[in-house]
């Protein structure tokens, strides 16, 4: 490989949470850009090209550019390859309305204008399927897997060892890896960081994990409900806010009375925008097979302290470890859009002084206080999103319009699909 010219893999995350990109010649210490067709934002999972808002499919399919700086260039995990994530720009150089990374940067700027810097930690859950000789998929055979298992009984092919090795060599800061409640399910958590850096890392880590697993004969899927008879996989967004002195401004404790106004305001915002958030954070028809009562998934509009049955879980930790955890979303969502939506909903709660409902006292398995839930279908969630003009405006009307257009089409295409057929519609991409 010593005679091979080093290359740069320029990537962006699209509206379907798919990593798209190009290999270009690496020019050390230099920024740049890679051009793509803007009509990518009109492409569906089934590779149909539809005139989704903003994609300009019927206006000549012009270019857009993924622009990166020297600081965006980082080690990759393939031979002679480094990686950069680009911000998407329209032909006039303005941010592309559908760019989730730009939406996240705006959310950070909005919080900074209020005197706070968002810090984010993301938990990913995934199921593993082994590729059979005939090309079919079978749940990965993990002979003695159980929740919080480690070692060969939970991963006989050792793909998670390979993921850990590749990720560490590429500079990712791993917090933990383990099996989850349902076999063959795994959880991956990276270290807390500034919001954009944290989401860049999780976007790239998910791609790395899928690619490394594939080289071990494993399809690692982060889709919300690939096996209907067991639990689902979510994406939990943990966030806190640093003040001007670098201190954590989010409070923690064992009793709701111990939490400060900022923490309560953020929680109120997440409650107020609960139904609309589902349209962004749970954006597949398969998502609503995961979002069910008594599933610990963020179905109910509720919050509590250190309670895994609620949507918004406040930390019992105090000081630097205090945080707010939002548990509704899944990996069908663009992680930049997902995180931006959570941060904007929380910010709106503070800015608009929303009233906060009482905390949940039920176990959320057999009994609960909450009376409102997410919409029970993706169509209903999109209706709620379109009706929530304050959240839509905060996130970006162009982004939301494109998202809704694509997802309305997806609802039509997945109508009538069940079981493995619905799984196979998504599993190649999520």
The 8 nearest C-alpha neighbors of each residue, nearest first, counted from 0:
[[1, 3, 2, 79, 78, 4, 5, 80],
 [0, 2, 3, 4, 79, 5, 78, 80],
 [3, 1, 0, 4, 5, 79, 78, 6],
 [4, 2, 0, 1, 5, 79, 6, 78],
 [5, 3, 6, 2, 79, 24, 1, 25],
 [6, 4, 79, 80, 25, 3, 24, 7],
 [5, 7, 25, 24, 80, 23, 79, 4],
 [6, 8, 81, 25, 23, 82, 22, 80],
 [7, 9, 22, 82, 21, 81, 83, 10],
 [10, 8, 83, 20, 21, 84, 82, 7],
 [11, 9, 20, 84, 19, 83, 85, 8],
 [10, 12, 19, 84, 85, 18, 20, 13],
 [13, 11, 18, 16, 17, 19, 333, 10],
 [12, 14, 16, 15, 17, 11, 18, 40],
 [13, 15, 16, 333, 40, 402, 12, 17],
 [14, 16, 17, 13, 333, 331, 332, 44],
 [17, 15, 333, 13, 12, 14, 332, 331],
 [18, 16, 15, 13, 12, 19, 428, 14],
 [19, 17, 12, 11, 10, 16, 13, 20],
 [20, 18, 10, 11, 17, 12, 13, 21],
 [19, 21, 10, 9, 11, 8, 18, 22],
 [22, 20, 9, 8, 23, 10, 33, 19],
 [21, 23, 8, 7, 9, 6, 24, 20],
 [24, 22, 7, 6, 25, 21, 8, 9],
 [23, 25, 6, 7, 26, 5, 22, 4],
 [24, 26, 6, 7, 5, 27, 23, 81],
 [25, 27, 29, 28, 24, 30, 7, 6],
 [28, 26, 29, 25, 69, 30, 72, 5],
 [27, 29, 69, 26, 30, 70, 72, 68],
 [30, 28, 69, 27, 26, 31, 68, 25],
 [31, 29, 68, 69, 67, 28, 32, 66],
 [32, 30, 67, 66, 68, 29, 33, 69],
 [31, 33, 66, 65, 67, 64, 34, 30],
 [32, 34, 65, 64, 35, 66, 9, 31],
 [33, 35, 64, 63, 65, 62, 32, 36],
 [36, 34, 63, 62, 64, 37, 33, 65],
 [35, 37, 62, 38, 39, 63, 61, 60],
 [38, 36, 63, 62, 39, 54, 61, 60],
 [37, 39, 54, 40, 41, 36, 60, 56],
 [40, 38, 37, 42, 41, 36, 54, 35],
 [41, 39, 38, 54, 42, 37, 14, 13],
 [40, 42, 49, 38, 51, 54, 39, 48],
 [43, 41, 48, 39, 47, 46, 40, 49],
 [44, 42, 46, 45, 47, 41, 48, 405],
 [43, 45, 46, 42, 425, 47, 15, 424],
 [44, 46, 43, 47, 42, 424, 412, 48],
 [47, 45, 43, 44, 42, 48, 41, 49],
 [46, 48, 43, 42, 45, 49, 44, 41],
 [47, 49, 42, 41, 46, 43, 50, 38],
 [48, 50, 41, 51, 47, 42, 56, 43],
 [51, 49, 56, 41, 52, 57, 54, 55],
 [50, 52, 41, 404, 49, 401, 54, 405],
 [53, 51, 401, 54, 400, 50, 404, 55],
 [52, 54, 55, 401, 51, 397, 97, 96],
 [53, 55, 38, 40, 41, 56, 52, 51],
 [56, 54, 58, 57, 53, 60, 38, 59],
 [55, 57, 60, 50, 38, 54, 58, 59],
 [56, 58, 55, 59, 50, 60, 54, 49],
 [59, 57, 55, 56, 60, 61, 54, 50],
 [58, 60, 61, 57, 56, 55, 38, 62],
 [59, 61, 56, 38, 55, 58, 37, 36],
 [62, 60, 59, 37, 36, 63, 55, 38],
 [61, 63, 36, 37, 35, 34, 90, 64],
 [62, 64, 89, 37, 35, 88, 34, 90],
 [63, 65, 34, 88, 87, 33, 66, 35],
 [64, 66, 85, 87, 86, 32, 33, 34],
 [67, 65, 32, 85, 86, 31, 64, 87],
 [66, 68, 85, 30, 31, 71, 32, 84],
 [67, 69, 30, 71, 70, 31, 29, 66],
 [68, 70, 30, 29, 28, 71, 72, 67],
 [69, 71, 68, 72, 73, 67, 30, 28],
 [70, 72, 68, 83, 69, 67, 73, 84],
 [73, 71, 83, 70, 69, 82, 81, 68],
 [72, 74, 82, 81, 83, 71, 75, 70],
 [75, 73, 81, 169, 82, 76, 170, 72],
 [74, 76, 81, 82, 169, 80, 77, 73],
 [75, 77, 169, 165, 78, 74, 80, 207],
 [76, 78, 80, 75, 79, 81, 165, 74],
 [77, 79, 80, 76, 0, 75, 5, 81],
 [80, 78, 5, 6, 77, 81, 4, 3],
 [81, 79, 6, 78, 77, 7, 75, 5],
 [80, 82, 75, 74, 7, 73, 8, 6],
 [83, 81, 8, 75, 73, 7, 72, 9],
 [82, 84, 72, 9, 71, 10, 8, 73],
 [85, 83, 10, 11, 9, 71, 67, 82],
 [84, 86, 65, 67, 66, 11, 87, 10],
 [87, 85, 66, 65, 100, 101, 88, 67],
 [86, 88, 65, 95, 64, 98, 94, 85],
 [89, 87, 94, 95, 64, 92, 93, 63],
 [88, 90, 63, 95, 92, 91, 93, 94],
 [89, 91, 92, 63, 62, 88, 93, 64],
 [92, 90, 89, 93, 88, 94, 63, 95],
 [91, 93, 89, 88, 90, 94, 95, 64],
 [94, 92, 88, 89, 91, 95, 90, 87],
 [95, 93, 88, 87, 96, 89, 92, 101],
 [94, 96, 88, 89, 87, 98, 97, 93],
 [97, 95, 397, 398, 98, 94, 395, 53],
 [98, 96, 398, 95, 397, 99, 401, 53],
 [99, 97, 101, 100, 95, 96, 87, 102],
 [98, 100, 336, 102, 335, 101, 97, 103],
 [101, 99, 103, 335, 102, 98, 104, 86],
 [100, 102, 104, 103, 99, 98, 105, 86],
 [103, 101, 99, 105, 100, 104, 394, 339],
 [102, 104, 339, 106, 100, 105, 101, 335],
 [103, 105, 101, 107, 106, 102, 108, 100],
 [106, 104, 108, 102, 103, 107, 109, 101],
 [107, 105, 103, 109, 104, 108, 339, 343],
 [106, 108, 104, 110, 105, 109, 111, 103],
 [109, 107, 111, 105, 110, 106, 112, 104],
 [108, 110, 106, 112, 107, 111, 105, 113],
 [111, 109, 113, 107, 112, 108, 115, 106],
 [110, 112, 115, 114, 108, 113, 109, 116],
 [111, 113, 109, 110, 114, 108, 115, 107],
 [114, 112, 110, 111, 115, 109, 108, 116],
 [113, 115, 111, 112, 242, 243, 110, 116],
 [116, 114, 111, 242, 241, 110, 240, 113],
 [115, 117, 241, 240, 111, 110, 118, 242],
 [118, 116, 240, 194, 239, 193, 241, 107],
 [117, 119, 193, 194, 239, 238, 192, 240],
 [120, 118, 238, 194, 191, 192, 237, 193],
 [119, 121, 191, 237, 236, 238, 190, 197],
 [122, 120, 236, 235, 237, 188, 123, 119],
 [121, 123, 188, 235, 234, 187, 124, 236],
 [124, 122, 234, 187, 186, 188, 121, 233],
 [123, 125, 186, 232, 185, 233, 221, 187],
 [126, 124, 221, 185, 220, 184, 232, 186],
 [125, 127, 184, 220, 183, 219, 185, 221],
 [128, 126, 219, 139, 183, 218, 138, 217],
 [129, 127, 138, 139, 218, 137, 217, 136],
 [130, 128, 217, 139, 137, 136, 216, 138],
 [129, 131, 136, 216, 134, 135, 217, 128],
 [130, 132, 134, 135, 133, 136, 129, 137],
 [133, 131, 134, 130, 135, 136, 129, 216],
 [132, 134, 131, 135, 130, 136, 137, 129],
 [135, 133, 131, 132, 130, 136, 129, 137],
 [136, 134, 131, 133, 130, 137, 132, 129],
 [137, 135, 130, 129, 128, 131, 134, 138],
 [136, 138, 128, 129, 139, 130, 135, 131],
 [139, 137, 128, 129, 140, 127, 183, 136],
 [140, 138, 128, 129, 127, 183, 141, 137],
 [139, 141, 142, 138, 183, 129, 155, 137],
 [140, 142, 153, 144, 143, 154, 139, 152],
 [143, 141, 152, 140, 144, 153, 155, 154],
 [144, 142, 152, 141, 153, 145, 148, 182],
 [143, 145, 153, 141, 148, 182, 142, 152],
 [146, 144, 148, 180, 147, 143, 182, 178],
 [145, 147, 180, 179, 178, 148, 144, 181],
 [148, 146, 178, 177, 179, 145, 149, 180],
 [149, 147, 178, 145, 146, 144, 177, 153],
 [150, 148, 177, 153, 147, 178, 151, 152],
 [149, 151, 152, 153, 154, 148, 155, 157],
 [152, 150, 155, 154, 153, 157, 149, 156],
 [151, 153, 143, 154, 150, 142, 155, 141],
 [152, 154, 144, 141, 151, 150, 149, 143],
 [153, 155, 151, 157, 156, 152, 141, 150],
 [156, 154, 151, 157, 152, 153, 141, 150],
 [157, 155, 154, 158, 215, 151, 159, 216],
 [158, 156, 160, 154, 159, 155, 161, 151],
 [157, 159, 161, 160, 212, 156, 215, 162],
 [158, 160, 162, 161, 157, 163, 154, 212],
 [161, 159, 163, 157, 158, 162, 164, 165],
 [160, 162, 164, 158, 159, 163, 165, 157],
 [161, 163, 159, 165, 160, 164, 208, 166],
 [162, 164, 160, 166, 161, 165, 167, 159],
 [165, 163, 161, 167, 162, 166, 160, 168],
 [166, 164, 168, 162, 167, 163, 76, 161],
 [167, 165, 169, 163, 171, 168, 164, 162],
 [166, 168, 170, 164, 171, 169, 165, 163],
 [167, 169, 165, 170, 166, 164, 76, 171],
 [170, 168, 166, 74, 167, 75, 76, 171],
 [171, 169, 167, 168, 172, 166, 74, 73],
 [172, 170, 166, 167, 169, 173, 200, 168],
 [171, 173, 190, 189, 170, 174, 167, 166],
 [174, 172, 189, 175, 190, 171, 188, 167],
 [173, 175, 189, 190, 188, 172, 176, 187],
 [174, 176, 188, 173, 187, 177, 189, 186],
 [177, 175, 187, 186, 188, 178, 185, 174],
 [178, 176, 147, 186, 185, 149, 148, 179],
 [177, 179, 185, 147, 148, 146, 184, 186],
 [178, 180, 146, 185, 184, 181, 186, 147],
 [179, 181, 146, 145, 182, 178, 184, 147],
 [180, 182, 184, 179, 183, 230, 229, 146],
 [183, 181, 184, 144, 180, 145, 141, 179],
 [182, 184, 126, 127, 139, 181, 141, 138],
 [185, 183, 126, 182, 179, 125, 181, 178],
 [186, 184, 178, 179, 125, 124, 177, 126],
 [185, 187, 124, 177, 123, 176, 178, 179],
 [188, 186, 176, 123, 122, 175, 124, 185],
 [189, 187, 122, 175, 174, 121, 123, 173],
 [188, 190, 173, 174, 172, 191, 121, 120],
 [189, 191, 174, 172, 173, 120, 192, 188],
 [190, 192, 120, 119, 189, 197, 118, 193],
 [193, 191, 197, 118, 119, 194, 196, 190],
 [192, 194, 118, 196, 195, 197, 119, 117],
 [193, 195, 119, 118, 197, 196, 117, 192],
 [194, 196, 198, 197, 193, 199, 104, 103],
 [195, 197, 199, 193, 198, 194, 200, 192],
 [198, 196, 192, 194, 200, 195, 199, 193],
 [197, 199, 201, 200, 195, 196, 202, 194],
 [200, 198, 196, 202, 197, 201, 195, 203],
 [199, 201, 197, 198, 203, 202, 204, 196],
 [200, 202, 204, 198, 203, 199, 205, 197],
 [203, 201, 199, 205, 200, 204, 198, 206],
 [202, 204, 206, 200, 205, 201, 207, 199],
 [205, 203, 201, 207, 206, 202, 200, 208],
 [204, 206, 208, 203, 207, 202, 201, 209],
 [207, 205, 203, 209, 204, 208, 210, 202],
 [206, 208, 204, 210, 205, 209, 211, 203],
 [209, 207, 205, 211, 206, 210, 162, 212],
 [210, 208, 212, 206, 219, 207, 211, 213],
 [209, 211, 213, 207, 212, 208, 206, 214],
 [210, 212, 214, 208, 213, 209, 207, 162],
 [213, 211, 217, 215, 209, 214, 210, 158],
 [214, 212, 217, 216, 210, 215, 211, 218],
 [213, 215, 211, 212, 216, 210, 217, 158],
 [216, 214, 212, 213, 217, 158, 211, 156],
 [217, 215, 213, 214, 130, 129, 212, 218],
 [218, 216, 129, 213, 212, 215, 128, 219],
 [217, 219, 128, 213, 127, 220, 129, 212],
 [220, 218, 127, 209, 126, 217, 212, 128],
 [219, 221, 126, 125, 222, 429, 426, 218],
 [220, 222, 125, 429, 330, 124, 223, 126],
 [221, 223, 429, 220, 224, 330, 331, 225],
 [224, 222, 232, 231, 286, 329, 289, 233],
 [223, 225, 231, 289, 226, 222, 227, 285],
 [224, 226, 422, 222, 227, 223, 231, 126],
 [227, 225, 224, 228, 229, 230, 231, 418],
 [226, 228, 229, 224, 225, 418, 230, 288],
 [227, 229, 226, 230, 224, 225, 231, 418],
 [230, 228, 227, 226, 181, 231, 224, 182],
 [231, 229, 181, 232, 228, 224, 289, 294],
 [230, 232, 224, 289, 223, 233, 229, 225],
 [233, 231, 223, 124, 125, 224, 221, 222],
 [234, 232, 329, 124, 328, 223, 235, 123],
 [233, 235, 329, 123, 328, 122, 330, 236],
 [234, 236, 326, 122, 325, 121, 233, 237],
 [235, 237, 121, 325, 324, 120, 238, 234],
 [238, 236, 324, 120, 323, 119, 121, 322],
 [239, 237, 119, 323, 118, 322, 120, 236],
 [238, 240, 322, 118, 249, 117, 323, 119],
 [239, 241, 117, 116, 248, 115, 247, 118],
 [242, 240, 247, 116, 246, 245, 115, 248],
 [241, 243, 115, 245, 244, 246, 248, 114],
 [244, 242, 245, 114, 115, 241, 246, 116],
 [243, 245, 242, 246, 241, 247, 115, 248],
 [246, 244, 241, 242, 243, 247, 116, 248],
 [247, 245, 241, 242, 244, 248, 319, 243],
 [246, 248, 241, 249, 319, 240, 242, 318],
 [249, 247, 240, 241, 242, 246, 250, 239],
 [250, 248, 262, 247, 239, 240, 321, 322],
 [249, 251, 258, 321, 259, 317, 248, 262],
 [252, 250, 317, 321, 315, 316, 314, 258],
 [251, 253, 315, 254, 257, 316, 317, 314],
 [252, 254, 315, 304, 255, 251, 257, 305],
 [253, 255, 256, 252, 257, 304, 258, 315],
 [256, 254, 257, 258, 304, 253, 252, 303],
 [255, 257, 254, 258, 259, 252, 253, 263],
 [256, 258, 255, 254, 252, 259, 251, 253],
 [259, 257, 250, 256, 255, 251, 262, 263],
 [258, 260, 262, 261, 250, 263, 257, 249],
 [259, 261, 263, 262, 264, 258, 349, 265],
 [260, 262, 264, 263, 259, 265, 349, 249],
 [263, 261, 265, 264, 249, 260, 259, 258],
 [262, 264, 266, 260, 261, 265, 267, 259],
 [265, 263, 349, 348, 267, 261, 266, 262],
 [264, 266, 345, 268, 262, 348, 267, 263],
 [265, 267, 263, 269, 268, 264, 270, 262],
 [268, 266, 355, 264, 270, 348, 265, 269],
 [348, 269, 267, 345, 271, 344, 265, 270],
 [268, 270, 266, 272, 345, 344, 267, 271],
 [269, 271, 273, 267, 268, 272, 300, 266],
 [270, 272, 268, 269, 273, 267, 353, 348],
 [273, 271, 269, 275, 270, 274, 276, 268],
 [274, 272, 270, 276, 275, 271, 269, 300],
 [273, 275, 373, 277, 276, 272, 383, 380],
 [276, 274, 384, 383, 277, 272, 278, 273],
 [275, 277, 273, 278, 279, 274, 280, 272],
 [276, 278, 280, 281, 275, 279, 274, 380],
 [277, 279, 380, 381, 276, 275, 282, 384],
 [280, 278, 277, 276, 282, 281, 332, 337],
 [279, 281, 328, 277, 332, 337, 282, 276],
 [282, 280, 277, 328, 286, 329, 279, 278],
 [283, 281, 279, 278, 280, 332, 331, 286],
 [284, 282, 286, 285, 281, 331, 377, 406],
 [283, 285, 286, 377, 287, 410, 282, 376],
 [284, 286, 283, 288, 287, 224, 223, 289],
 [287, 285, 283, 289, 281, 284, 288, 223],
 [288, 286, 290, 289, 285, 284, 376, 375],
 [287, 289, 285, 286, 290, 224, 291, 284],
 [290, 288, 287, 231, 286, 224, 291, 223],
 [291, 289, 287, 298, 288, 296, 286, 297],
 [290, 292, 294, 298, 289, 293, 288, 287],
 [293, 291, 294, 298, 290, 299, 364, 295],
 [294, 292, 364, 363, 295, 291, 365, 308],
 [293, 295, 296, 292, 291, 290, 230, 364],
 [296, 294, 308, 293, 307, 297, 309, 298],
 [295, 297, 294, 298, 327, 290, 326, 310],
 [298, 296, 310, 327, 326, 299, 309, 295],
 [299, 297, 290, 372, 373, 296, 291, 292],
 [300, 298, 372, 301, 297, 371, 369, 373],
 [299, 301, 372, 371, 270, 369, 273, 310],
 [302, 300, 309, 299, 310, 369, 359, 311],
 [301, 303, 311, 309, 358, 359, 312, 310],
 [304, 302, 358, 359, 312, 306, 313, 305],
 [303, 305, 313, 306, 312, 314, 315, 253],
 [306, 304, 314, 312, 313, 315, 303, 307],
 [307, 305, 308, 304, 312, 303, 309, 313],
 [308, 306, 309, 295, 305, 312, 310, 326],
 [307, 309, 295, 363, 306, 362, 310, 296],
 [310, 308, 302, 301, 307, 311, 297, 306],
 [309, 311, 297, 326, 301, 302, 325, 327],
 [312, 310, 302, 325, 309, 324, 326, 313],
 [311, 313, 324, 303, 304, 305, 302, 306],
 [314, 312, 304, 323, 305, 303, 324, 311],
 [313, 315, 316, 251, 322, 321, 305, 304],
 [314, 316, 252, 253, 251, 305, 304, 317],
 [317, 315, 321, 314, 251, 320, 252, 318],
 [316, 318, 251, 321, 320, 252, 250, 315],
 [317, 319, 320, 321, 247, 316, 250, 251],
 [318, 320, 247, 321, 317, 246, 316, 322],
 [321, 319, 318, 316, 317, 322, 314, 247],
 [322, 320, 317, 316, 251, 314, 318, 319],
 [323, 321, 239, 314, 238, 249, 237, 320],
 [322, 324, 313, 238, 237, 312, 314, 239],
 [323, 325, 237, 312, 236, 311, 326, 313],
 [324, 326, 311, 236, 235, 310, 327, 237],
 [325, 327, 235, 310, 297, 328, 296, 324],
 [328, 326, 297, 296, 310, 325, 298, 280],
 [327, 329, 280, 281, 234, 233, 326, 235],
 [328, 330, 233, 234, 331, 281, 223, 332],
 [329, 331, 332, 221, 222, 234, 429, 233],
 [332, 330, 329, 429, 282, 222, 16, 283],
 [333, 331, 330, 280, 334, 16, 282, 337],
 [332, 334, 16, 336, 335, 337, 14, 15],
 [335, 333, 337, 336, 332, 338, 198, 202],
 [336, 334, 99, 100, 338, 337, 333, 103],
 [335, 337, 99, 339, 333, 334, 338, 340],
 [338, 336, 334, 340, 335, 280, 339, 333],
 [337, 339, 341, 335, 340, 336, 334, 342],
 [338, 340, 103, 336, 342, 341, 337, 106],
 [339, 341, 343, 337, 338, 342, 336, 344],
 [342, 340, 338, 344, 339, 343, 345, 337],
 [343, 341, 345, 339, 340, 344, 346, 338],
 [344, 342, 346, 340, 345, 341, 106, 339],
 [343, 345, 268, 347, 341, 269, 346, 342],
 [344, 346, 265, 268, 342, 348, 343, 269],
 [347, 345, 343, 349, 348, 344, 342, 350],
 [348, 346, 350, 344, 349, 345, 351, 268],
 [268, 347, 349, 264, 345, 353, 346, 265],
 [350, 348, 264, 352, 346, 347, 351, 265],
 [349, 351, 347, 348, 352, 346, 264, 353],
 [350, 352, 348, 353, 349, 347, 346, 268],
 [353, 351, 349, 348, 350, 354, 264, 347],
 [354, 352, 348, 351, 267, 355, 268, 264],
 [353, 355, 267, 352, 356, 264, 348, 271],
 [356, 354, 267, 353, 357, 263, 266, 270],
 [355, 357, 358, 354, 267, 301, 270, 302],
 [358, 356, 355, 359, 302, 301, 303, 360],
 [359, 357, 303, 302, 360, 356, 301, 255],
 [358, 360, 303, 302, 368, 361, 301, 357],
 [359, 361, 358, 368, 362, 367, 303, 363],
 [362, 360, 367, 366, 363, 359, 368, 365],
 [361, 363, 364, 366, 367, 365, 308, 360],
 [364, 362, 367, 308, 366, 361, 293, 365],
 [365, 363, 293, 362, 366, 308, 294, 367],
 [364, 366, 363, 362, 367, 293, 361, 292],
 [367, 365, 361, 363, 362, 364, 368, 293],
 [366, 368, 361, 363, 369, 362, 360, 359],
 [367, 369, 359, 361, 370, 360, 366, 301],
 [370, 368, 367, 371, 301, 300, 299, 359],
 [369, 371, 368, 372, 299, 300, 367, 301],
 [372, 370, 300, 369, 299, 373, 301, 298],
 [373, 371, 299, 300, 298, 374, 370, 274],
 [372, 374, 274, 298, 375, 277, 299, 273],
 [375, 373, 380, 379, 376, 372, 274, 377],
 [374, 376, 373, 287, 379, 377, 380, 290],
 [377, 375, 379, 378, 374, 287, 380, 284],
 [376, 378, 380, 379, 284, 381, 278, 283],
 [377, 379, 381, 376, 380, 382, 407, 410],
 [380, 378, 382, 376, 374, 377, 381, 383],
 [379, 381, 278, 377, 383, 374, 382, 378],
 [380, 382, 278, 384, 378, 383, 379, 377],
 [381, 383, 379, 385, 380, 384, 386, 378],
 [384, 382, 275, 380, 386, 381, 385, 274],
 [385, 383, 275, 381, 387, 386, 382, 278],
 [384, 386, 382, 387, 383, 381, 388, 391],
 [385, 387, 383, 384, 388, 382, 275, 391],
 [388, 386, 384, 385, 389, 390, 391, 383],
 [387, 389, 391, 390, 386, 392, 385, 384],
 [390, 388, 392, 391, 387, 393, 347, 394],
 [391, 389, 393, 392, 388, 387, 394, 344],
 [392, 390, 388, 394, 389, 393, 396, 395],
 [393, 391, 395, 389, 396, 390, 394, 388],
 [392, 394, 390, 391, 395, 389, 343, 106],
 [393, 395, 391, 392, 390, 102, 340, 396],
 [396, 394, 392, 398, 397, 393, 391, 399],
 [395, 397, 399, 392, 398, 391, 400, 394],
 [398, 396, 96, 400, 399, 395, 97, 401],
 [397, 399, 97, 401, 395, 96, 396, 400],
 [398, 400, 402, 396, 401, 397, 403, 395],
 [401, 399, 397, 403, 402, 398, 52, 396],
 [402, 400, 52, 404, 398, 399, 403, 51],
 [403, 401, 399, 405, 400, 404, 406, 398],
 [402, 404, 406, 400, 401, 405, 407, 399],
 [405, 403, 401, 51, 407, 402, 406, 400],
 [406, 404, 408, 402, 403, 407, 51, 401],
 [405, 407, 409, 403, 408, 404, 402, 410],
 [408, 406, 410, 404, 409, 405, 403, 411],
 [407, 409, 406, 411, 405, 410, 412, 404],
 [410, 408, 406, 412, 411, 407, 413, 405],
 [409, 411, 407, 413, 408, 412, 414, 406],
 [412, 410, 408, 409, 414, 413, 407, 406],
 [411, 413, 409, 410, 414, 408, 415, 416],
 [414, 412, 410, 416, 411, 409, 415, 421],
 [413, 415, 411, 412, 416, 410, 409, 417],
 [414, 416, 413, 417, 412, 421, 411, 420],
 [417, 415, 421, 413, 414, 420, 418, 419],
 [416, 418, 421, 420, 415, 419, 422, 413],
 [419, 417, 420, 421, 422, 227, 416, 226],
 [418, 420, 422, 421, 423, 417, 225, 226],
 [421, 419, 423, 422, 418, 417, 416, 424],
 [422, 420, 417, 416, 424, 423, 419, 418],
 [423, 421, 419, 420, 424, 225, 425, 426],
 [422, 424, 426, 420, 425, 421, 419, 427],
 [425, 423, 421, 422, 426, 420, 427, 44],
 [426, 424, 423, 422, 427, 428, 429, 421],
 [425, 427, 423, 428, 429, 422, 220, 424],
 [428, 426, 425, 429, 423, 424, 220, 218],
 [427, 429, 426, 425, 17, 44, 220, 16],
 [428, 222, 221, 426, 220, 331, 425, 427]]
